[in-house]
Amino acid sequence: MSEAPQPAATAPVQQGSGRVLPALVLAMLAFSVVQTAVVPILPSLARELHATGSSITWLMTANLLAAAVLTPLLGRFGDLRGRKPVLLLSLAGLVAGSGIAVATHSFGWLVVARVLQGAGGGVLPLAISIVRDELPPRKVTGGVALISASMGVGSGLGLVATGLLIEHWSYKSIFWMGLAFGLVALLLVALRVPSDPVVDRAGGADPLGALTLAAWLSALLVAVSQGNGWGWTSGRTLGLFAVAAVVAAAWVALELKVAHPLVDMSMMARPAVAFTNLSGLLVGFGMYGSFMVISDFAQTPAKVGYGFSATVLHAGVMLLPSALGSLVAAPVGALLIARRGPRLPLVLGALLGAVAMGYLALRHGREGDVYTASGLFGLGVGLAYAAMPAYINGAVPAEQSGIANGMNAVLRTVGGAIGTAVMGAVLTGDTIPAIGLPTLDAYRHAFWITAVGCLVAAVVPFAIRRTATAASAAPAAAGAVPAAAEPAASPEGVRTGA
């Protein structure tokens, strides 16, 4: 039985991109900088906080876990209750977490702070939905591409900023940076982003769906993030993987039955959404994994026969071309999407990532090799991330934009967690006996694994067209008009169909 139609809302007055977009981009940069800034200094933090090497990884695990759980929830609440207030709540969590991190010297409270900072993960789906609602149609594609690519830009800048700050000040300066970024972003969003014209949309919050989603994501990410320390065949690791599988199956069954699911499974099954999410997982695997491997490789003492004896700052500078490449990718990706659709930038971006990491596997003796690979990889990640929201927004109605992009962000986060875990296992599994550092072969294997992951991500988008074509065959045979296999340009500049 269909629901009664909702009253039509008055069409909003669309805002100029010069007013809204900078606030949203800064919000995205604030979260991505905060998320990755601690990665190069985890060993230093372990010494400062008197924590073990296995314990200190919780500063990353806790943040990834919170972001994975909260991102789809905040995206869904934004769809239901208005994007601006939920975006402010997301940034408030980031600010609160940064404030606690500045004030505390306790490892336990620092983990709590990193959990709160994970609320910033809601920025991506909410900002994309706001751009779709508020910007003039001709600027939607470019705005979405810029926000999505900003994740790669901020991640790279965070690594450089960490190196610069840690050379002159204590580790507290890293959290002061996050606090400053968060406060400015919160203020700009409050002042420049308009309130939603409709703040009470049809649907429900689905609390049981939210709890089961949080449960299986938590089990999965803890198992993946702690597997290296616990052992991949240990009872704890295998038990958590089993829990994740069982609860995920229960979550899918639940979402298929409830009247107003948190995540519409029919939406998630659409080829443009499902295969884009798979690409998101693979590209996230490559991005986070490459950051870790390149940083570790650069900081390896040159006396062992490879590496550059780089400081944290120097290693971060080597990754700076990645941030610049992602920045360049935003307008290039928007142009390609507008002219050719999202498949070309998604395929091209993943291919560039594969070429970059394959190049490093073959050539890594000079710093210039790292700079070249870093720039190519950042350009590839930026193109891929710019294309993903275009595919998703073209396949879902506006009222599901937040949750759909939120789930894509979750898959990127899960892919990142898997990437760092796999790279860690590869590097620790083959070490030089006398000093415990990874061998050169271990780094080569890590580079090749990342390259293969990106190559698979480049192949995945072709399945969208094949699946859509097959799905349209039956209605066509019955005399219906088949849906377009490749999304066609819409008036908003994003792509529809698929």
N, C-alpha and C positions, 0 to 999 in steps of 0.2 A: 504494500500500500504506500503510495507516494506521499511525501510530506506536503503540507500546505505551502504554497509559494511564499517566500519572504517578501516583505515590502521592498520596493526598489529604493535604493539609497540615492541621494542626490549626488550627481557626478562631482568628484572632487576637482578643485582647481589645481592643475598640475604645476609643480614647482620647477623652477629653473635648476639645472644640474649643478650650477655654480654655488647654490645655497645648500642643497641636501647632500650631494655626493661627497664633498670633502669630509663632512662629519662622519659619514658611513665608512669611508675608506680609512680614516684615522682610527675608528673603532675597530676595524678589522686588523689594522696594523698593530694596535695596542695588544690585542689578544695573541696574535701570532708571535710578536716579540716576547711577550711574557712566557708563552708556552715553551719556546726553545732556548731562552737566554740561559737557563741553568745547565744545559747539556754539557758545555765545555768545562764547567767548574765543579762537576759532581765529585771528582777526587779531592779537590780543595775543600769542598763543603764537608766531606767525610772527616777530614782532619780537623777542621774548625769545630765541628759539632760532636766529635768523638763517636762517630757512627761507623759501623762496619761497611765494607764495600757492597754487600748484598742489601743492607738496610737503606743505604743512601739512594738506591735506585727507586725507592718509593716516592721520592720527590718528583720523579717523572711519571711513574706508574699512577700515582694518585691523581695527577693532573689529567693524564690521558683518560683515566677511568671516569672522572667527573665530567670531562668534556663529552665523552661518548654517551653517557647517560643523560646529561642535561640538554645537549644540543637538540635532539628530536622533541623532547618535552617542551622546551622553550619555543621551538618552532611551531609546535601544535597549539600551545597557549596563545601565541601571537596570531595564528589563524583564527582562533575563536574569540579572543578578547581584545585584539588590537595590537599592532606590531610595535608602536612606539613605547608604550608602558612596559612591555616585556623586554624590549631592547634596553631600556633604562635599568630594569632589574638585572639583566645579564651583565651590564657594565658595572653596576653597583657591587655585584659579587666579585668581579675582578678587582675593583678598587678595595673592597673590604679585605680580600685575601692579600693584596699587596701591602696594605696597612699593617696587617698582623705580621707578615713576613719582615717588615721593617722593624717592628717593635720587639720581636721575640728573639731569644737566643736558644730556644728549646727545639730540639729536632721534632718532637711530637707536634708542637704548635705549628712548625713550619710545614709539616705534612697537611695539617688542617688548612693552612693558608693556601697551599697548592690546590687543594680540593675546591676551595672557594674561587680561586682564579679560573678553574675549569668552567665556571658558569659563563665565562666569556665566549665559550664555544657557540653559544646561541646567536652571536653576532652575525655569523655567515648567513644562515637561512633567513633571519629576520631582515637583514640589510638587503638581501636579494629581493625579498617580497616587497619591501618599501620602495626600492627602485622600480619594480614592476608596476606599483600602484601610483607613484608620485611623479616620475620623470616624464617629460614629453616623449611620445612614442618613438621618435627618431633617435633618441638618446638612450633607450632602454638597453639595447644590446651592448653598447660601449660601457655603460654604467655597471651592468652585471659582470662583464668581463673584467673590468678594473677591480671590482670588489673581490671577485674570486681569485684573480691573479695576485692580489695584495697579500694573500696567505703565504705564497712563496716569497714575496718581497720582504715581508716582516720577519719570516723565519731566518732568511739570510742576514738581514740587518741586525737581528737580535744576537746572532753569533759574533758579528763584528763589534757591536756595542759592548758585549760582555768582555771581549778581549781588551778593548780600550779602557773600560772602567776598572777591570781587575788589576791592570798594570799600575794604576795610580791610587786606587782606593780599595776598601775592603769589599767582601762579597755583598755587604749590605747595599752598596751602590746599585747593584743589579735590581734589587727590589724597589729602591727609590725610583729608578728609571720606570719600572712597571707602574708604580703609583702615580707618577707624573703623567705618563701616557694615558692611563685610565681616567684620571680626573679631567684632563683636557677633552678627551673623547666624550665623557659623560656630559660635560658642560655644553659642548657643541651639539650633541644629539638633542639635549633638552631645549636648546635655543633655536636650532635650525630645522629639525625634522618635524613636520606637521603631524598632528594627531590623526588617527584613522577616522574616516568618515563613518564607518560602521564598526562598533566596538562590541557587538553581541551577536555573533553569527550563530547559525544553527549548528547543533552538535553537542557532544559532551566531552568531558576530559578523560574518561575511561581510566579510572585510577588503577584497576586491576591490570589492565594492559600496560600501564606505566611501570607498575611494580615488577611484572614479569620481564619486561624489556630490560629494566635496570638489573634484574637478577642474572639473566643469561649473559648480558654484556660484561657485568662485573666478573662473573666466573671465567669468561673467556679471556678478558684482558689481564686479569691477575695471573692466570695460568701461562699466558704468552709472555708477559713481562718478567715473571719470576722463574720461568722454566730453566734458564741457564744456571741460576743459583741453586734451585731445588733439585735439578736433574730432570730431564725430559721423560724419564721412565719412572720417576718417583710416584708414590701413591698420591701425594698432594696434587701434583701436576695432572696426572691422568684422571684423578677424581674430579678435579675442577672442569676438565674438558668434557667429561661425561655429564656433569651437572649442566654445563652450558648447552650441550646438545639436547638433553631432555627438556630443560626449561624453554629453550628456543622453540622446540616442537609444540610444547603446550601453549606458548605465546601465539604462534601462528594459528593454532586451532581456536584459541580464544578470540583473536582478532577477526576470524572468519564468521563468528557467531554473534558478536555484540552489535547492537544497533548503530552505535556511533564509535567505531574503533579509533584508537590512537593512530594507527597506521592502516590505511585501506590496502588490503592485500591485493585487490584487483589492480589498484594503481601501481603497486610495487612490481606486479607481474608484467606490466606493459613493457614491450621490448626496449623502448627508448629509456625507460627508467631502470629496468633490471640490468641491462648490459652497460649502461653508463655507470651504475653503481659498482659493477665488477671492474670497470676501468678505473674508477676512483680508488678502489682498494689496491689495485696493482700500482697505480702512480703514487699513492701514499706510501706504499711499501718502498718504492724506489727513492722517493724524496727523503724520508726520514733515515732510511738505511744509508743513502749516499752521504748525507751530512755527517753521520757518525763515522763512517769508514774513511772519508776524506780527511776529516779533522784528526782522527787517530793516526793516519798515515803521515800527514804533514808534521805531527808532533813527535814522530819516531826519531830517536837520535841517529844522525847520519852515519855515525861510526859503525852501525850494524850492517851498512851496505846499501841502505835505501832510506827514504824519508829525508826530512829537511831540518830536523832539530828546531822546529818552529815553536814559538810561544803561543799561548792561547790567542793573543791578538793577531799574530802573524797567520795562524791557521784560519782565523775568522776572515782576515783580509783575502785569503785564497778563495774563500767561499763568497766573497762580495760580488763577483761577476754573476753568480747565481741569482742574487737579488736583482741586479740590474737587468739580467735577461728576462726575469719574470715581469719587470716593469715595462720593458719594451714589448713583451708578448701581449699585454692587455689591448692596446689599440690595434696591433696586427691581428690578434684573434678576433676582435670585434669586426674588423673589415672582412676577414675571411668568412665569418659566420653570416654577415649580411649578404655577401655575394654568392657563397657556395654552400651555406649550411654548416652545422656544427661538426659534421664528420671529418672534414678535411683538417681543421686545426687539432682535433682530438687525435687523429691518426698521426699527423705530422709531429705533434708535440711528443707523443710516446716514442716515435721513431728517433727524434732528436735525443731523447733521454737514453735510448738504447745505444745510439752512436757514441754519445759522450762517455758512457761507462765502458763500452767496448774499447774506445780509444785509450782510456786510462789503464785498462787491463793490458794493453799492448805497449803503451808509452807512458812512463811515469818517472823518468829519471831527472826531469827538470821541472822547476816551479812553473814554467810556462805551460807545461802539459796540464797541470792542475788548473791553472787559470782558464785555459781553453775549454777543458771538459766542464768546469763549473759553469762557465757562461752558456755553453750549449745546453747543459742540463737545465739550468734555470729558464732559458727560453722555452724549452720543451715543456717543463712543468707549467709555466705560465699559460702556454697555448692550450694545454690539456685542461687545466682548471677553468680557463675562460669558456671552453666549449661545453663542459658538463652541465652548468645551469641552463644553457640554451636548449640542450636536448631535453632536460627535465621540464623546464617551463613550457616547452612546446607540447608536452605530453600530458600535463595535468592542469586542471582549472585553477584560477587564481586563489581560490579559497583553500587549496591544498598545497600551495607553493611552499609555505614554511616547513611543513612536515616532510615534504618530498625532498627539498634541498637539505633539510636537517638530517635525513637518513643517508643522503649522499655524503655529507660531512662526517657522519659516524663511520661509514665504510672507509673514508680516507684515514680517519684516526685509527681504526682497527688495523688497516694496512700498514700504517706507520709503526704501530706497536709490534706487529709481526716482523716488519722489516728490521727494526732495531734488535729484536730478539734473535732473528736468523743471522744477522751480521755479527752479533756478539758471539753466537755459537760457532760460527765459522772461524772467527779470529782467535777465540780461546781454544779451539779444538786442534790447532796446529801452531805450536809456539817453539821458540828457540830455547832449548833446555836450560842453558846457563843463566839466562836473564828473564825468561818468561814472556818476552815480547812475541807478537804474532810473526810468523815467517812471511817472506815476500810472496810465496805461493798462496798463503792464506788470504792476503790482500787481493791477489789476482783472482782467486776464486770468488771473493766477495764482489769484486767489480763485475765479473761475468754473470753472477747470479742476478745482480741488479739489472744488468743489460737485458738478460732474458725476460725478467719480469716486465720491463718496459716494452719489449718486443711483443709479448703476449697482449699487453694493453693496446698496442697498435692494431692488432688483428681483431680484437673484440668488437669495435664499432661496425665492422662489416656484417656481423651477425644481426645487427638491428635491421638492416635493409632486407636481409634474407628472411628473417622471421616475420617482418611486417608484410613482405610480399606473399609469403605462404598464408598468412592470416587473411589477406584480402582475396585469396583465390576463391574461397567458398562463397562469400557474398557476391562476387563477380559472376560466378557460375549461375547464381540464382537470379541474376538480373539487377542486383544492387550495384551502386557505384562504389568501387573499391577505394579504400583510403590510400593516400599517397605513401609509397614505401619510404621515401626520403622526405623529411619535413620540408614544407614549403614556407616561404617568407610570409609572416603575418604583418599587419599594420603596425604592431608594436616593435618590430625589429627583431623579436625573438622568433623561434621557429615553431610551427604547429604541426600536428599530425604525428607521424611515427607510430 
